């Protein structure tokens, strides 16, 4: 004898079923998309104005884990009503601590945000209509994006009152910047970042879009002077443990190597609008 599975859910009346047929659930609009952003900071006062100008119109919350900044970073971040400052935990390696924090901190956004961004201060998630695109992805069941990573390059460091995506347009393709920086916290169980977030192994309901329409813009190459100075600062933070793991070795390069690589990038860079329309030059940045 076949047993019927009993369904105790209340049955909809005929008028309710008709109304549901002709009035399906309304798709989420771009104005209703809720986004939380998580980032880390250490002495980023030159990048913070660009960072906030890009993300403040896009997200509801910006949670920043500071690692003991001694410049004006905390002052600039605290001036934004959307920023929540936290202290990054300390450990034998700031790279290991950052990786662990960024792999788990976003879980607090479950039930309160539709998407989370996990970005460094010099990284910008880019699409001409990003919030609308995310609403469309959510309607289509997409739960995670795989952005096209680009290293942006400029001969000089831009004035702080500009919008970087409008003024620094030259770029080269950078596969190690294809970071899984945007995902639905309610669908992804674990993101499992590797150091530098260059790779990730997400678990849960992992559904990518059919087409890669979003880019991740990496603004490290903003003039040779800035690049060398920032490399020197970050080299001073590397520990013996970091070097043993092979992390951040690109900060160990001598200035002449940095200059040669920068000049090559600048000479071969193309406008961001051409990405995907013809093969771009490819550079493989060193792993963090």
C-alpha positions as CSV (number, residue, x, y, z in Angstrom):
1,X,0.0,0.0,0.0
2,X,1.4,3.4,-1.0
3,X,1.2,6.0,1.7
4,X,0.4,9.5,0.7
5,X,2.5,12.2,2.0
6,X,0.3,14.5,4.1
7,X,0.6,18.2,3.4
8,X,-0.6,20.3,6.3
9,X,0.0,23.6,4.7
10,X,-3.1,25.8,4.4
11,X,-4.5,25.6,0.9
12,X,-4.8,28.8,-1.1
13,X,-8.3,29.7,-2.2
14,X,-9.1,29.9,-5.9
15,X,-9.1,33.8,-5.9
16,X,-5.7,33.8,-4.1
17,X,-4.3,31.4,-6.7
18,X,-5.5,33.6,-9.5
19,X,-4.0,36.7,-7.9
20,X,-0.7,34.9,-7.4
21,X,-0.6,33.9,-11.1
22,X,-1.2,37.4,-12.4
23,X,0.9,39.1,-9.8
24,X,4.1,37.1,-9.3
25,X,6.5,38.1,-6.6
26,X,8.2,41.4,-7.4
27,X,11.8,41.3,-8.4
28,X,14.2,43.1,-6.1
29,X,15.0,46.6,-7.4
30,X,18.5,48.1,-7.3
31,X,17.4,50.5,-4.5
32,X,16.5,47.5,-2.3
33,X,19.7,45.6,-2.7
34,X,21.5,45.5,0.7
35,X,25.3,45.3,0.6
36,X,27.9,45.1,3.4
37,X,31.5,45.7,2.7
38,X,34.4,44.3,4.7
39,X,38.0,45.5,4.4
40,X,41.3,45.9,6.3
41,X,43.5,48.9,6.7
42,X,47.0,49.9,7.6
43,X,48.2,53.5,6.9
44,X,45.9,54.0,3.8
45,X,45.3,57.7,4.1
46,X,46.1,58.3,0.4
47,X,43.7,55.6,-0.8
48,X,40.8,56.2,1.6
49,X,39.2,59.2,-0.2
50,X,39.0,57.1,-3.4
51,X,37.8,54.1,-1.5
52,X,34.9,55.9,0.3
53,X,33.9,57.9,-2.8
54,X,33.5,54.7,-4.7
55,X,31.7,52.6,-2.1
56,X,29.6,55.0,0.0
57,X,26.9,55.3,-2.7
58,X,26.9,51.5,-3.2
59,X,26.8,49.9,0.2
60,X,24.8,50.1,3.4
61,X,27.7,49.3,5.8
62,X,31.5,49.5,5.6
63,X,33.3,47.4,8.3
64,X,37.0,48.1,8.4
65,X,39.5,46.2,10.5
66,X,42.4,48.5,11.2
67,X,45.9,47.0,12.0
68,X,47.3,49.9,14.0
69,X,47.4,52.7,11.5
70,X,49.6,55.6,12.6
71,X,48.6,58.1,9.8
72,X,45.2,59.8,9.3
73,X,43.5,56.6,8.2
74,X,41.3,56.3,11.4
75,X,40.3,60.0,11.2
76,X,39.3,59.8,7.6
77,X,37.3,56.6,8.0
78,X,35.6,57.7,11.2
79,X,34.3,60.8,9.3
80,X,32.0,58.5,7.2
81,X,28.6,57.6,8.7
82,X,28.7,54.3,7.0
83,X,32.0,53.1,8.4
84,X,32.3,50.9,11.5
85,X,35.9,50.6,12.8
86,X,37.3,47.5,14.4
87,X,40.7,46.4,15.6
88,X,42.3,43.6,13.7
89,X,43.5,40.8,15.9
90,X,47.3,40.5,16.3
91,X,49.4,37.4,15.5
92,X,52.7,36.1,14.1
93,X,51.7,37.3,10.6
94,X,49.4,40.1,9.6
95,X,48.8,38.2,6.3
96,X,47.6,35.1,8.1
97,X,45.4,37.1,10.5
98,X,43.8,39.1,7.6
99,X,43.1,35.9,5.7
100,X,41.4,34.3,8.7
101,X,39.4,37.4,9.5
102,X,38.2,38.0,5.9
103,X,37.3,34.4,5.6
104,X,34.7,34.6,8.4
105,X,33.8,38.2,9.4
106,X,31.2,38.5,6.7
107,X,29.0,35.8,8.3
108,X,27.5,38.4,10.5
109,X,25.8,39.8,7.4
110,X,23.6,36.7,7.1
111,X,20.0,37.7,7.3
112,X,20.8,41.4,7.0
113,X,22.5,41.8,3.6
114,X,21.9,40.4,0.1
115,X,25.6,40.7,-0.9
116,X,28.9,41.2,0.8
117,X,32.1,42.8,-0.7
118,X,35.5,41.7,0.6
119,X,38.0,44.2,-0.7
120,X,41.3,45.8,0.1
121,X,41.5,49.6,0.2
122,X,43.0,49.7,-3.2
123,X,40.4,47.4,-4.8
124,X,37.1,48.6,-6.4
125,X,34.3,46.4,-7.6
126,X,33.3,47.9,-11.0
127,X,30.3,47.8,-13.2
128,X,28.5,50.7,-14.9
129,X,25.3,49.9,-13.1
130,X,26.5,47.7,-10.2
131,X,23.4,47.7,-7.9
132,X,21.0,47.0,-10.8
133,X,23.3,44.2,-12.0
134,X,23.3,42.7,-8.5
135,X,19.5,42.8,-8.3
136,X,19.4,41.0,-11.6
137,X,21.9,38.4,-10.4
138,X,19.8,37.8,-7.3
139,X,16.6,37.4,-9.4
140,X,18.5,34.9,-11.6
141,X,19.7,32.8,-8.6
142,X,23.3,33.8,-8.9
143,X,25.1,33.7,-5.6
144,X,28.7,34.6,-6.3
145,X,30.6,36.7,-8.9
146,X,33.9,35.9,-10.5
147,X,35.2,39.4,-11.5
148,X,37.8,40.1,-14.2
149,X,40.9,41.3,-12.4
150,X,42.7,44.3,-13.7
151,X,45.8,46.2,-12.5
152,X,45.1,49.9,-13.1
153,X,48.1,52.0,-14.0
154,X,48.8,55.7,-14.0
155,X,51.9,57.8,-14.6
156,X,51.1,60.0,-11.6
157,X,49.2,59.7,-8.3
158,X,45.8,61.4,-8.9
159,X,44.4,64.2,-6.9
160,X,42.3,62.9,-3.9
161,X,39.0,64.6,-5.1
162,X,38.7,62.5,-8.2
163,X,36.8,59.3,-9.0
164,X,39.4,56.7,-9.9
165,X,37.3,54.7,-12.3
166,X,36.6,57.8,-14.3
167,X,40.2,59.2,-14.3
168,X,42.6,56.2,-14.1
169,X,41.4,54.2,-17.1
170,X,44.5,52.4,-18.3
171,X,44.9,48.8,-17.2
172,X,46.4,45.4,-17.9
173,X,44.8,42.0,-17.3
174,X,45.9,40.4,-14.0
175,X,44.6,36.9,-13.4
176,X,45.7,36.8,-9.7
177,X,43.3,39.7,-9.2
178,X,40.3,37.5,-10.2
179,X,39.3,37.4,-6.6
180,X,35.9,36.1,-5.4
181,X,35.2,39.4,-3.7
182,X,31.4,39.5,-4.1
183,X,28.9,36.9,-2.9
184,X,25.6,36.2,-1.2
185,X,26.3,35.6,2.5
186,X,23.0,33.7,2.8
187,X,24.0,31.2,0.2
188,X,27.7,30.7,0.7
189,X,28.7,28.5,3.7
190,X,32.4,29.1,3.6
191,X,34.6,31.2,1.3
192,X,37.9,29.6,2.2
193,X,40.3,32.3,1.1
194,X,44.0,31.7,0.6
195,X,46.6,34.4,1.6
196,X,46.0,37.5,-0.3
197,X,42.5,36.2,-1.3
198,X,43.9,35.4,-4.8
199,X,42.2,32.0,-4.6
200,X,39.1,30.9,-2.8
201,X,37.3,27.6,-2.4
202,X,33.7,28.5,-1.6
203,X,31.2,25.9,-0.4
204,X,27.4,26.1,-0.1
205,X,25.0,27.1,-2.9
206,X,27.7,28.3,-5.4
207,X,26.2,29.7,-8.6
208,X,28.2,31.9,-10.9
209,X,26.8,34.1,-13.6
210,X,27.0,32.9,-17.2
211,X,29.0,36.0,-18.2
212,X,31.7,37.8,-16.4
213,X,30.4,41.4,-16.5
214,X,32.0,42.7,-13.3
215,X,35.6,43.8,-12.9
216,X,37.8,44.1,-9.9
217,X,40.1,47.2,-10.3
218,X,43.4,47.1,-8.4
219,X,44.9,50.5,-7.8
220,X,48.4,49.9,-6.7
221,X,50.3,51.2,-9.8
222,X,49.4,54.9,-9.2
223,X,52.7,56.5,-10.2
224,X,56.1,55.1,-9.7
225,X,56.9,57.2,-6.6
226,X,53.8,56.0,-4.8
227,X,54.4,52.4,-5.9
228,X,58.0,52.3,-4.6
229,X,57.1,54.1,-1.4
230,X,54.2,51.8,-0.6
231,X,56.2,48.7,-1.5
232,X,58.9,49.8,1.0
233,X,56.2,50.3,3.7
234,X,54.7,46.9,3.2
235,X,58.1,45.2,3.0
236,X,58.8,46.4,6.5
237,X,55.7,44.6,7.8
238,X,56.7,41.2,6.5
239,X,57.8,38.7,9.2
240,X,60.2,35.8,9.0
241,X,57.1,33.5,8.9
242,X,55.7,35.4,5.9
243,X,59.0,35.0,4.0
244,X,59.2,31.3,4.9
245,X,55.7,30.9,3.4
246,X,56.7,32.8,0.2
247,X,54.2,35.6,0.9
248,X,54.6,39.2,-0.2
249,X,57.9,38.5,-1.9
250,X,57.1,41.0,-4.6
251,X,57.7,43.7,-1.9
252,X,61.3,42.5,-1.7
253,X,62.1,43.6,-5.3
254,X,64.7,46.3,-5.7
255,X,63.6,49.7,-7.0
256,X,65.0,49.2,-10.5
257,X,63.0,46.0,-10.9
258,X,59.8,47.8,-9.8
259,X,60.6,50.6,-12.2
260,X,61.2,48.3,-15.2
261,X,57.9,46.4,-14.6
262,X,56.0,49.7,-14.1
263,X,57.3,51.1,-17.3
264,X,56.4,48.0,-19.2
265,X,52.8,48.1,-17.8
266,X,52.4,51.7,-18.6
267,X,53.6,51.2,-22.2
268,X,51.3,48.3,-22.9
269,X,48.2,49.3,-20.9
270,X,44.8,49.8,-22.6
271,X,41.7,51.7,-21.7
272,X,39.3,49.7,-19.5
273,X,36.5,50.0,-22.1
274,X,38.6,47.8,-24.5
275,X,38.8,44.9,-22.1
276,X,37.0,41.9,-23.6
277,X,37.0,43.5,-27.1
278,X,40.5,42.6,-28.0
279,X,43.2,40.6,-26.2
280,X,44.8,42.7,-23.5
281,X,48.4,42.4,-22.3
282,X,48.7,39.9,-19.5
283,X,50.8,40.4,-16.4
284,X,51.0,37.8,-13.6
285,X,51.6,39.7,-10.3
286,X,53.5,37.9,-7.6
287,X,51.5,36.2,-4.9
288,X,51.0,38.0,-1.7
